[in-house]
């Protein structure tokens, strides 16, 4: 009997995990699109006009600052969007 009960608990936990992950899928997609934008040309990041910035699923971001390090050839940005549901 204990084995059957533990299978039900495991099944319920798995179901909750699957439901929870599907609810967060759109948030993960948004975060991925925002990450992709960091690889765009620096001037396009500053104006939020690159391919990934303009993608229909990417939130319209207000870029506060964009940073470029020439020695490391890396860039990044700081910004926010007003969609508080994400």
PDB file as gemmi writes it, atoms N, CA and C in Angstrom:
CRYST1    1.000    1.000    1.000  90.00  90.00  90.00 P 1                      
ATOM      1  N   UNK A   1       0.791  -1.207   0.000  1.00  0.00           N  
ATOM      2  CA  UNK A   1       0.000   0.000   0.000  1.00  0.00           C  
ATOM      3  C   UNK A   1       0.840   1.282   0.000  1.00  0.00           C  
ATOM      4  N   UNK A   2       1.908   1.391   0.789  1.00  0.00           N  
ATOM      5  CA  UNK A   2       2.682   2.628   0.807  1.00  0.00           C  
ATOM      6  C   UNK A   2       3.243   2.979  -0.576  1.00  0.00           C  
ATOM      7  N   UNK A   3       3.584   1.975  -1.370  1.00  0.00           N  
ATOM      8  CA  UNK A   3       4.125   2.227  -2.707  1.00  0.00           C  
ATOM      9  C   UNK A   3       3.089   2.902  -3.589  1.00  0.00           C  
ATOM     10  N   UNK A   4       1.843   2.476  -3.530  1.00  0.00           N  
ATOM     11  CA  UNK A   4       0.774   3.044  -4.345  1.00  0.00           C  
ATOM     12  C   UNK A   4       0.532   4.510  -3.947  1.00  0.00           C  
ATOM     13  N   UNK A   5       0.533   4.779  -2.649  1.00  0.00           N  
ATOM     14  CA  UNK A   5       0.323   6.143  -2.166  1.00  0.00           C  
ATOM     15  C   UNK A   5       1.455   7.057  -2.627  1.00  0.00           C  
ATOM     16  N   UNK A   6       2.681   6.594  -2.565  1.00  0.00           N  
ATOM     17  CA  UNK A   6       3.811   7.417  -2.975  1.00  0.00           C  
ATOM     18  C   UNK A   6       3.775   7.694  -4.480  1.00  0.00           C  
ATOM     19  N   UNK A   7       3.263   6.753  -5.290  1.00  0.00           N  
ATOM     20  CA  UNK A   7       3.118   6.989  -6.728  1.00  0.00           C  
ATOM     21  C   UNK A   7       2.105   8.096  -6.996  1.00  0.00           C  
ATOM     22  N   UNK A   8       1.016   8.110  -6.213  1.00  0.00           N  
ATOM     23  CA  UNK A   8       0.006   9.157  -6.385  1.00  0.00           C  
ATOM     24  C   UNK A   8       0.582  10.531  -6.024  1.00  0.00           C  
ATOM     25  N   UNK A   9       1.345  10.575  -4.970  1.00  0.00           N  
ATOM     26  CA  UNK A   9       1.967  11.834  -4.561  1.00  0.00           C  
ATOM     27  C   UNK A   9       2.950  12.291  -5.625  1.00  0.00           C  
ATOM     28  N   UNK A  10       3.752  11.370  -6.138  1.00  0.00           N  
ATOM     29  CA  UNK A  10       4.707  11.693  -7.191  1.00  0.00           C  
ATOM     30  C   UNK A  10       3.987  12.165  -8.448  1.00  0.00           C  
ATOM     31  N   UNK A  11       2.897  11.493  -8.820  1.00  0.00           N  
ATOM     32  CA  UNK A  11       2.123  11.888  -9.997  1.00  0.00           C  
ATOM     33  C   UNK A  11       1.529  13.276  -9.819  1.00  0.00           C  
ATOM     34  N   UNK A  12       1.013  13.564  -8.639  1.00  0.00           N  
ATOM     35  CA  UNK A  12       0.441  14.885  -8.371  1.00  0.00           C  
ATOM     36  C   UNK A  12       1.518  15.962  -8.436  1.00  0.00           C  
ATOM     37  N   UNK A  13       2.678  15.667  -7.877  1.00  0.00           N  
ATOM     38  CA  UNK A  13       3.780  16.633  -7.918  1.00  0.00           C  
ATOM     39  C   UNK A  13       4.229  16.890  -9.354  1.00  0.00           C  
ATOM     40  N   UNK A  14       4.279  15.848 -10.163  1.00  0.00           N  
ATOM     41  CA  UNK A  14       4.666  15.989 -11.555  1.00  0.00           C  
ATOM     42  C   UNK A  14       3.643  16.823 -12.314  1.00  0.00           C  
ATOM     43  N   UNK A  15       2.366  16.582 -12.072  1.00  0.00           N  
ATOM     44  CA  UNK A  15       1.301  17.338 -12.727  1.00  0.00           C  
ATOM     45  C   UNK A  15       1.380  18.809 -12.342  1.00  0.00           C  
ATOM     46  N   UNK A  16       1.585  19.095 -11.071  1.00  0.00           N  
ATOM     47  CA  UNK A  16       1.716  20.482 -10.624  1.00  0.00           C  
ATOM     48  C   UNK A  16       2.930  21.130 -11.274  1.00  0.00           C  
ATOM     49  N   UNK A  17       4.011  20.397 -11.375  1.00  0.00           N  
ATOM     50  CA  UNK A  17       5.218  20.915 -12.014  1.00  0.00           C  
ATOM     51  C   UNK A  17       4.978  21.252 -13.481  1.00  0.00           C  
ATOM     52  N   UNK A  18       4.288  20.378 -14.193  1.00  0.00           N  
ATOM     53  CA  UNK A  18       4.002  20.610 -15.619  1.00  0.00           C  
ATOM     54  C   UNK A  18       3.105  21.827 -15.782  1.00  0.00           C  
ATOM     55  N   UNK A  19       2.064  21.941 -14.963  1.00  0.00           N  
ATOM     56  CA  UNK A  19       1.164  23.099 -15.046  1.00  0.00           C  
ATOM     57  C   UNK A  19       1.931  24.381 -14.727  1.00  0.00           C  
ATOM     58  N   UNK A  20       2.731  24.344 -13.693  1.00  0.00           N  
ATOM     59  CA  UNK A  20       3.513  25.517 -13.312  1.00  0.00           C  
ATOM     60  C   UNK A  20       4.498  25.930 -14.388  1.00  0.00           C  
ATOM     61  N   UNK A  21       5.141  24.957 -15.022  1.00  0.00           N  
ATOM     62  CA  UNK A  21       6.119  25.298 -16.053  1.00  0.00           C  
ATOM     63  C   UNK A  21       5.444  25.871 -17.284  1.00  0.00           C  
ATOM     64  N   UNK A  22       4.246  25.408 -17.633  1.00  0.00           N  
ATOM     65  CA  UNK A  22       3.580  25.962 -18.804  1.00  0.00           C  
ATOM     66  C   UNK A  22       3.116  27.385 -18.535  1.00  0.00           C  
ATOM     67  N   UNK A  23       2.765  27.696 -17.295  1.00  0.00           N  
ATOM     68  CA  UNK A  23       2.379  29.058 -16.956  1.00  0.00           C  
ATOM     69  C   UNK A  23       3.561  30.009 -17.042  1.00  0.00           C  
ATOM     70  N   UNK A  24       4.751  29.498 -16.772  1.00  0.00           N  
ATOM     71  CA  UNK A  24       5.934  30.342 -16.807  1.00  0.00           C  
ATOM     72  C   UNK A  24       6.623  30.336 -18.168  1.00  0.00           C  
ATOM     73  N   UNK A  25       6.120  29.575 -19.115  1.00  0.00           N  
ATOM     74  CA  UNK A  25       6.769  29.490 -20.423  1.00  0.00           C  
ATOM     75  C   UNK A  25       6.831  30.849 -21.101  1.00  0.00           C  
ATOM     76  N   UNK A  26       5.763  31.620 -21.044  1.00  0.00           N  
ATOM     77  CA  UNK A  26       5.781  32.918 -21.700  1.00  0.00           C  
ATOM     78  C   UNK A  26       6.787  33.852 -21.035  1.00  0.00           C  
ATOM     79  N   UNK A  27       6.934  33.752 -19.716  1.00  0.00           N  
ATOM     80  CA  UNK A  27       7.929  34.557 -19.025  1.00  0.00           C  
ATOM     81  C   UNK A  27       9.327  34.162 -19.461  1.00  0.00           C  
ATOM     82  N   UNK A  28       9.579  32.871 -19.601  1.00  0.00           N  
ATOM     83  CA  UNK A  28      10.887  32.401 -20.062  1.00  0.00           C  
ATOM     84  C   UNK A  28      11.147  32.834 -21.492  1.00  0.00           C  
ATOM     85  N   UNK A  29      10.125  32.787 -22.339  1.00  0.00           N  
ATOM     86  CA  UNK A  29      10.275  33.261 -23.719  1.00  0.00           C  
ATOM     87  C   UNK A  29      10.653  34.734 -23.732  1.00  0.00           C  
ATOM     88  N   UNK A  30       9.986  35.528 -22.914  1.00  0.00           N  
ATOM     89  CA  UNK A  30      10.282  36.965 -22.837  1.00  0.00           C  
ATOM     90  C   UNK A  30      11.708  37.188 -22.373  1.00  0.00           C  
ATOM     91  N   UNK A  31      12.122  36.459 -21.358  1.00  0.00           N  
ATOM     92  CA  UNK A  31      13.488  36.611 -20.850  1.00  0.00           C  
ATOM     93  C   UNK A  31      14.522  36.199 -21.900  1.00  0.00           C  
ATOM     94  N   UNK A  32      14.219  35.172 -22.674  1.00  0.00           N  
ATOM     95  CA  UNK A  32      15.129  34.752 -23.739  1.00  0.00           C  
ATOM     96  C   UNK A  32      15.246  35.838 -24.799  1.00  0.00           C  
ATOM     97  N   UNK A  33      14.128  36.421 -25.211  1.00  0.00           N  
ATOM     98  CA  UNK A  33      14.162  37.486 -26.209  1.00  0.00           C  
ATOM     99  C   UNK A  33      14.947  38.693 -25.703  1.00  0.00           C  
ATOM    100  N   UNK A  34      14.761  39.037 -24.451  1.00  0.00           N  
ATOM    101  CA  UNK A  34      15.527  40.147 -23.876  1.00  0.00           C  
ATOM    102  C   UNK A  34      17.014  39.814 -23.823  1.00  0.00           C  
ATOM    103  N   UNK A  35      17.350  38.557 -23.598  1.00  0.00           N  
ATOM    104  CA  UNK A  35      18.755  38.134 -23.598  1.00  0.00           C  
ATOM    105  C   UNK A  35      19.347  38.191 -24.997  1.00  0.00           C  
ATOM    106  N   UNK A  36      18.573  37.758 -25.993  1.00  0.00           N  
ATOM    107  CA  UNK A  36      19.056  37.802 -27.377  1.00  0.00           C  
ATOM    108  C   UNK A  36      19.415  39.230 -27.779  1.00  0.00           C  
ATOM    109  N   UNK A  37      18.650  40.189 -27.307  1.00  0.00           N  
ATOM    110  CA  UNK A  37      18.881  41.589 -27.668  1.00  0.00           C  
ATOM    111  C   UNK A  37      20.267  42.072 -27.234  1.00  0.00           C  
ATOM    112  N   UNK A  38      20.810  41.494 -26.183  1.00  0.00           N  
ATOM    113  CA  UNK A  38      22.130  41.902 -25.699  1.00  0.00           C  
ATOM    114  C   UNK A  38      23.240  41.607 -26.710  1.00  0.00           C  
ATOM    115  N   UNK A  39      22.980  40.751 -27.697  1.00  0.00           N  
ATOM    116  CA  UNK A  39      23.986  40.401 -28.704  1.00  0.00           C  
ATOM    117  C   UNK A  39      23.875  41.254 -29.969  1.00  0.00           C  
ATOM    118  N   UNK A  40      22.945  42.187 -29.981  1.00  0.00           N  
ATOM    119  CA  UNK A  40      22.751  43.054 -31.148  1.00  0.00           C  
ATOM    120  C   UNK A  40      23.808  44.153 -31.167  1.00  0.00           C  
ATOM    121  N   UNK A  41      23.958  44.830 -32.310  1.00  0.00           N  
ATOM    122  CA  UNK A  41      24.903  45.952 -32.361  1.00  0.00           C  
ATOM    123  C   UNK A  41      24.581  47.001 -31.294  1.00  0.00           C  
ATOM    124  N   UNK A  42      25.630  47.547 -30.714  1.00  0.00           N  
ATOM    125  CA  UNK A  42      25.495  48.445 -29.567  1.00  0.00           C  
ATOM    126  C   UNK A  42      24.567  49.626 -29.845  1.00  0.00           C  
ATOM    127  N   UNK A  43      24.709  50.255 -31.005  1.00  0.00           N  
ATOM    128  CA  UNK A  43      23.870  51.422 -31.296  1.00  0.00           C  
ATOM    129  C   UNK A  43      22.396  51.037 -31.407  1.00  0.00           C  
ATOM    130  N   UNK A  44      22.111  49.808 -31.840  1.00  0.00           N  
ATOM    131  CA  UNK A  44      20.727  49.353 -31.929  1.00  0.00           C  
ATOM    132  C   UNK A  44      20.158  49.001 -30.557  1.00  0.00           C  
ATOM    133  N   UNK A  45      21.018  48.569 -29.654  1.00  0.00           N  
ATOM    134  CA  UNK A  45      20.568  48.329 -28.277  1.00  0.00           C  
ATOM    135  C   UNK A  45      20.176  49.663 -27.642  1.00  0.00           C  
ATOM    136  N   UNK A  46      21.008  50.680 -27.854  1.00  0.00           N  
ATOM    137  CA  UNK A  46      20.733  51.994 -27.266  1.00  0.00           C  
ATOM    138  C   UNK A  46      19.379  52.550 -27.719  1.00  0.00           C  
ATOM    139  N   UNK A  47      19.044  52.335 -28.974  1.00  0.00           N  
ATOM    140  CA  UNK A  47      17.778  52.860 -29.506  1.00  0.00           C  
ATOM    141  C   UNK A  47      16.654  51.825 -29.463  1.00  0.00           C  
ATOM    142  N   UNK A  48      16.960  50.640 -28.980  1.00  0.00           N  
ATOM    143  CA  UNK A  48      16.018  49.516 -28.901  1.00  0.00           C  
ATOM    144  C   UNK A  48      15.367  49.268 -30.262  1.00  0.00           C  
ATOM    145  N   UNK A  49      16.232  49.104 -31.272  1.00  0.00           N  
ATOM    146  CA  UNK A  49      15.737  48.980 -32.638  1.00  0.00           C  
ATOM    147  C   UNK A  49      16.276  47.762 -33.385  1.00  0.00           C  
ATOM    148  N   UNK A  50      16.925  46.846 -32.695  1.00  0.00           N  
ATOM    149  CA  UNK A  50      17.476  45.665 -33.370  1.00  0.00           C  
ATOM    150  C   UNK A  50      16.366  44.653 -33.689  1.00  0.00           C  
ATOM    151  N   UNK A  51      16.737  43.588 -34.369  1.00  0.00           N  
ATOM    152  CA  UNK A  51      15.772  42.558 -34.746  1.00  0.00           C  
ATOM    153  C   UNK A  51      15.031  42.017 -33.530  1.00  0.00           C  
ATOM    154  N   UNK A  52      15.775  41.646 -32.482  1.00  0.00           N  
ATOM    155  CA  UNK A  52      15.154  41.046 -31.296  1.00  0.00           C  
ATOM    156  C   UNK A  52      14.376  42.079 -30.485  1.00  0.00           C  
ATOM    157  N   UNK A  53      14.834  43.334 -30.520  1.00  0.00           N  
ATOM    158  CA  UNK A  53      14.120  44.396 -29.811  1.00  0.00           C  
ATOM    159  C   UNK A  53      12.748  44.630 -30.430  1.00  0.00           C  
ATOM    160  N   UNK A  54      12.656  44.489 -31.732  1.00  0.00           N  
ATOM    161  CA  UNK A  54      11.413  44.739 -32.452  1.00  0.00           C  
ATOM    162  C   UNK A  54      10.523  43.504 -32.570  1.00  0.00           C  
ATOM    163  N   UNK A  55      11.005  42.362 -32.110  1.00  0.00           N  
ATOM    164  CA  UNK A  55      10.227  41.123 -32.200  1.00  0.00           C  
ATOM    165  C   UNK A  55       8.874  41.340 -31.521  1.00  0.00           C  
ATOM    166  N   UNK A  56       7.790  40.871 -32.136  1.00  0.00           N  
ATOM    167  CA  UNK A  56       6.449  41.110 -31.582  1.00  0.00           C  
ATOM    168  C   UNK A  56       6.261  40.622 -30.138  1.00  0.00           C  
ATOM    169  N   UNK A  57       7.001  39.606 -29.726  1.00  0.00           N  
ATOM    170  CA  UNK A  57       6.849  39.074 -28.367  1.00  0.00           C  
ATOM    171  C   UNK A  57       7.761  39.749 -27.351  1.00  0.00           C  
ATOM    172  N   UNK A  58       8.669  40.594 -27.815  1.00  0.00           N  
ATOM    173  CA  UNK A  58       9.567  41.294 -26.907  1.00  0.00           C  
ATOM    174  C   UNK A  58       8.855  42.534 -26.373  1.00  0.00           C  
ATOM    175  N   UNK A  59       8.836  42.719 -25.055  1.00  0.00           N  
ATOM    176  CA  UNK A  59       8.181  43.911 -24.525  1.00  0.00           C  
ATOM    177  C   UNK A  59       8.931  45.177 -24.931  1.00  0.00           C  
ATOM    178  N   UNK A  60       8.193  46.241 -25.126  1.00  0.00           N  
ATOM    179  CA  UNK A  60       8.813  47.531 -25.434  1.00  0.00           C  
ATOM    180  C   UNK A  60       9.555  47.974 -24.184  1.00  0.00           C  
ATOM    181  N   UNK A  61      10.863  48.059 -24.309  1.00  0.00           N  
ATOM    182  CA  UNK A  61      11.710  48.355 -23.165  1.00  0.00           C  
ATOM    183  C   UNK A  61      12.141  49.813 -23.208  1.00  0.00           C  
ATOM    184  N   UNK A  62      12.175  50.446 -22.072  1.00  0.00           N  
ATOM    185  CA  UNK A  62      12.784  51.767 -21.940  1.00  0.00           C  
ATOM    186  C   UNK A  62      14.213  51.524 -21.486  1.00  0.00           C  
ATOM    187  N   UNK A  63      15.169  51.809 -22.364  1.00  0.00           N  
ATOM    188  CA  UNK A  63      16.579  51.574 -22.054  1.00  0.00           C  
ATOM    189  C   UNK A  63      17.085  52.738 -21.212  1.00  0.00           C  
ATOM    190  N   UNK A  64      17.558  52.419 -20.014  1.00  0.00           N  
ATOM    191  CA  UNK A  64      18.088  53.428 -19.101  1.00  0.00           C  
ATOM    192  C   UNK A  64      19.552  53.683 -19.415  1.00  0.00           C  
ATOM    193  N   UNK A  65      20.278  52.608 -19.704  1.00  0.00           N  
ATOM    194  CA  UNK A  65      21.699  52.735 -20.015  1.00  0.00           C  
ATOM    195  C   UNK A  65      22.135  51.527 -20.829  1.00  0.00           C  
ATOM    196  N   UNK A  66      23.098  51.741 -21.690  1.00  0.00           N  
ATOM    197  CA  UNK A  66      23.726  50.653 -22.441  1.00  0.00           C  
ATOM    198  C   UNK A  66      25.222  50.753 -22.187  1.00  0.00           C  
ATOM    199  N   UNK A  67      25.852  49.622 -22.007  1.00  0.00           N  
ATOM    200  CA  UNK A  67      27.254  49.585 -21.613  1.00  0.00           C  
ATOM    201  C   UNK A  67      28.040  48.766 -22.622  1.00  0.00           C  
ATOM    202  N   UNK A  68      29.209  49.271 -23.009  1.00  0.00           N  
ATOM    203  CA  UNK A  68      30.089  48.522 -23.907  1.00  0.00           C  
ATOM    204  C   UNK A  68      31.496  48.560 -23.355  1.00  0.00           C  
ATOM    205  N   UNK A  69      32.126  47.395 -23.251  1.00  0.00           N  
ATOM    206  CA  UNK A  69      33.508  47.297 -22.809  1.00  0.00           C  
ATOM    207  C   UNK A  69      34.340  46.876 -24.000  1.00  0.00           C  
ATOM    208  N   UNK A  70      35.163  47.796 -24.487  1.00  0.00           N  
ATOM    209  CA  UNK A  70      35.945  47.536 -25.691  1.00  0.00           C  
ATOM    210  C   UNK A  70      37.003  46.453 -25.472  1.00  0.00           C  
ATOM    211  N   UNK A  71      37.636  46.424 -24.293  1.00  0.00           N  
ATOM    212  CA  UNK A  71      38.671  45.422 -24.020  1.00  0.00           C  
ATOM    213  C   UNK A  71      38.119  44.003 -24.061  1.00  0.00           C  
ATOM    214  N   UNK A  72      36.941  43.818 -23.505  1.00  0.00           N  
ATOM    215  CA  UNK A  72      36.326  42.491 -23.473  1.00  0.00           C  
ATOM    216  C   UNK A  72      35.381  42.263 -24.647  1.00  0.00           C  
ATOM    217  N   UNK A  73      35.102  43.317 -25.405  1.00  0.00           N  
ATOM    218  CA  UNK A  73      34.156  43.278 -26.525  1.00  0.00           C  
ATOM    219  C   UNK A  73      32.813  42.696 -26.070  1.00  0.00           C  
ATOM    220  N   UNK A  74      32.325  43.245 -24.957  1.00  0.00           N  
ATOM    221  CA  UNK A  74      31.036  42.814 -24.413  1.00  0.00           C  
ATOM    222  C   UNK A  74      30.136  44.036 -24.221  1.00  0.00           C  
ATOM    223  N   UNK A  75      28.852  43.780 -24.274  1.00  0.00           N  
ATOM    224  CA  UNK A  75      27.906  44.875 -24.057  1.00  0.00           C  
ATOM    225  C   UNK A  75      26.733  44.362 -23.244  1.00  0.00           C  
ATOM    226  N   UNK A  76      25.986  45.280 -22.735  1.00  0.00           N  
ATOM    227  CA  UNK A  76      24.795  44.951 -21.979  1.00  0.00           C  
ATOM    228  C   UNK A  76      23.919  46.179 -21.874  1.00  0.00           C  
ATOM    229  N   UNK A  77      22.782  46.010 -21.277  1.00  0.00           N  
ATOM    230  CA  UNK A  77      21.875  47.147 -21.136  1.00  0.00           C  
ATOM    231  C   UNK A  77      21.090  47.027 -19.838  1.00  0.00           C  
ATOM    232  N   UNK A  78      20.573  48.162 -19.419  1.00  0.00           N  
ATOM    233  CA  UNK A  78      19.712  48.238 -18.247  1.00  0.00           C  
ATOM    234  C   UNK A  78      18.431  48.916 -18.712  1.00  0.00           C  
ATOM    235  N   UNK A  79      17.307  48.315 -18.414  1.00  0.00           N  
ATOM    236  CA  UNK A  79      16.052  48.909 -18.848  1.00  0.00           C  
ATOM    237  C   UNK A  79      14.881  48.344 -18.081  1.00  0.00           C  
ATOM    238  N   UNK A  80      13.727  48.845 -18.405  1.00  0.00           N  
ATOM    239  CA  UNK A  80      12.506  48.363 -17.769  1.00  0.00           C  
ATOM    240  C   UNK A  80      11.349  48.437 -18.746  1.00  0.00           C  
ATOM    241  N   UNK A  81      10.322  47.650 -18.464  1.00  0.00           N  
ATOM    242  CA  UNK A  81       9.075  47.737 -19.219  1.00  0.00           C  
ATOM    243  C   UNK A  81       7.949  47.842 -18.225  1.00  0.00           C  
ATOM    244  N   UNK A  82       6.853  48.386 -18.662  1.00  0.00           N  
ATOM    245  CA  UNK A  82       5.746  48.697 -17.754  1.00  0.00           C  
ATOM    246  C   UNK A  82       4.753  47.566 -17.568  1.00  0.00           C  
ATOM    247  N   UNK A  83       4.995  46.407 -18.156  1.00  0.00           N  
ATOM    248  CA  UNK A  83       4.064  45.298 -18.026  1.00  0.00           C  
ATOM    249  C   UNK A  83       4.328  44.593 -16.706  1.00  0.00           C  
ATOM    250  N   UNK A  84       3.605  44.990 -15.665  1.00  0.00           N  
ATOM    251  CA  UNK A  84       3.873  44.456 -14.323  1.00  0.00           C  
ATOM    252  C   UNK A  84       3.346  43.041 -14.137  1.00  0.00           C  
ATOM    253  N   UNK A  85       2.600  42.516 -15.110  1.00  0.00           N  
ATOM    254  CA  UNK A  85       2.097  41.153 -14.956  1.00  0.00           C  
ATOM    255  C   UNK A  85       3.182  40.116 -15.201  1.00  0.00           C  
ATOM    256  N   UNK A  86       4.329  40.517 -15.678  1.00  0.00           N  
ATOM    257  CA  UNK A  86       5.431  39.586 -15.926  1.00  0.00           C  
ATOM    258  C   UNK A  86       6.470  39.844 -14.904  1.00  0.00           C  
TER     259      UNK A  86                                                      
END                                                                             
